[in-house]
Amino acid sequence: MTVLSELETNRFRAWVKDLWGIRIAGVCDTVLIQGSPERSLSRAVFRASSGQRFLMEKFAPEKIEIRQRVAETLAFVNKNGLDRALAPEPARDGAYLPRYGDGYFQITRFLDSTALKRPDWLTSADMGKEMAGFLVEMNRACDGISNRITYPGFSLKTYIYRLFKDMQGHAPKIHDRYLPVLRFLEKGFMAEHDRLPLVFCHGDFHPLNVIWQEQKISAVIDWEFTGIKPECYDAANLVGCAGIEHPEGLAMPMVTRFLKELRREGLISGFGWTWFPEYILALRFAWLSEWLRKNDTQMLETELAFMNILIRHMAELRDIWSFKEEPL
């Protein structure tokens, strides 16, 4: 059964009241739910008798290890002051994901969001400042997190080589078209990759995973890929998403203000900035894997074109992002 159908049953409502102390008054079936629907089996928003609204998500058993780690992560950073990371509501016994029937259920406060205007957000320096400010807050709030929560290791270099091996066997034409990009990264970046400092990262940081109130961040969502990764990971993902939205976005106010704020705060080391453009390029292979999974031929072409733009204009981008002429 879906979350929506479960919410309509008296038995399920009684279960929710017993575990969370929340009385369900009705289903909000016309609201826009931010974030990817693929992260859960199903989801829906309900209104409690108090008038507060909540997002309920249903997860498959094989997702529980990841979802439990995400819930513990969000609870940790919330406790350390990052209230714009929406932690799930614990049940009365402390559980974040109690089981009911064939799935596990999670409840989170629901917040309305201002629709993100695409590609207009690329022109907003204020949104760039907001995104940088969130990373700074997150960096402070996650202090000591790796001593409390164990995250699986991640190597983008290993990921890319594994992807190319898979493409060689299952999509040889695509493999051959993307091979020049890998050869470019092998000119220097791949050898230096393992020296990049590691920090806690959101893992999928970009404006579509934000609940906005106009140009202010109410919350950042979709933490499924969170973990310990190279320090430039989140910033590179955001800039790459700006560029795939529109290549000119790489030099537009949202990106330039975002990077300027990060440089001012010292969130990325000098070594990280040295390889930042290459890391943006390398990280696009994670998105390429998604296009391959979905067999999205249009995005496969768009991704290759964007990668080649990054390669051709890398020296120019380094100059634009250096901010030597622009005062803070």
Secondary structure, 3 states (H helix, E strand, C coil): CCHHHHHCCHHHHHHHHHHHCCCEEEECCCCCCCCCHHHCCEEEEEEECCCCEEEEEEECHHHHHHHHHHHHHHHHHHHCCCCCECCCCCCCCCCCCCEECCEEEEEEECCCCCCCCCCHHHHCHHHHHHHHHHHHHHHHHCCCHHHCCCCCCCCHHHHHHHHHHHHHHHCHHHHHHHHHHHHHHCCCHHHHHHHCCEEEECCCCCHHHEEEECCEEEEECCCCCCEEEECCHHHHHHHHHHHHHCHHHHHCHHHHHHHHHHHHHCCCCHHHHHCHHHHHHHHHHHHHHHHHHHCCHHHHHHHHHHHHHHHHCHHHHHHHHHCCCCCC
